[in-house]
Amino acid sequence: MNDGEQSGIRHPGERLAAILKLVEMPRKELSLRTGVSEKYIEAVIGGAKDISFSFATRLESAVGLSARQWMEMQERYDVNRFEQKARAGIHPDELEIPLRLMDVMPHLKRYKLLGDPADDVDGVLALRKFMGVNDLRVIPDLTGGVIYRARHRGVDGVDPYVFLAWQQMCLRLTAHAKTAPVMDIQKLGDSLPAIKHLMVYGEDEIPWHLEKTFAACGIAFRLVPMVEGAPARGFVRRLPDGRGMLCMTARKERQDAFWLALFREISRVVNGNANFIDFFSEENAESYVGKFADEVLVPAKRYERLVKNGNFSFDIVRRFAESQIVAEHIVLARLMRDGYIEETDEVREHLPEYSWADI
């Protein structure tokens, strides 16, 4: 008895035996009609051999059922048999892993990336498929390099399981975005002024405008939730189809911090490092991504003139920001970061926040 019979899954050979009995066709006759041995037919009927495409084509002529129907029966049998073996092969430790994903699970279900499993075993099988692994226990090894780099940069609290789930969420949410067919870095560079201008829009409008602008450059953009265990600021990647993706985490934060982080991620794409996970950390502001972002937002030479003038009144800063086509908070935050002004209550009133409550 084969595995399929033991599990209640019917091998297509059983259907063949039933048809032969119904039409009263001896197996020897089927052997002659199909050009295969009786021994081969016995093996198929007994479930010891699967129905190949070649045999399915011959059966189409011999018994009338189409080759596609035979192959579909074989495929269903193979899938069911695989799932039965997968259920039997789940390690007890895998049953504990979904408990580590409590913070990210609501987002996966909200975006319909993961259904409601019937039981714990089905939950593990669904997670395996979503995570792209055959055993959930390999995830720490799979994500080890990225997490090592995060810890090297002083980032703590990264959970390998949550991190991979968050990463997969980003990839799934951008997979079917409508964009230009390939990533166009030159066009992205030319679009920087237009992207910078989007900061004048309201909070609810910005995600849509960013998605549209990046899509024209062949990049799928998405604001995604930030979850505990995956303290990532941004995620950029080249996709196998030639496009790119860029995800930014949405959280309550100062608007200047969001735009600075966004242009840092853009700099990675423009400078050819389009496979990067950016974690929240005290990253050196003098790195190439920091310089790039600062230069796009406020060119160095113009910023130097403001600093040399030494007058940082709100009126002067506002007028300077208008001349650079950026929001006032961008200039104030940079002056604060560079130590030219202090972070007082009055200054904080000029540093608005995004809530991104409905992302």
Order of alpha helices (4+ residues) and beta strands (2+ residues): alpha-alpha-alpha-alpha-alpha-alpha-alpha-alpha-alpha-alpha-alpha-alpha-alpha-alpha-beta-beta-beta-beta-alpha-beta-alpha-alpha-alpha-alpha-alpha-beta
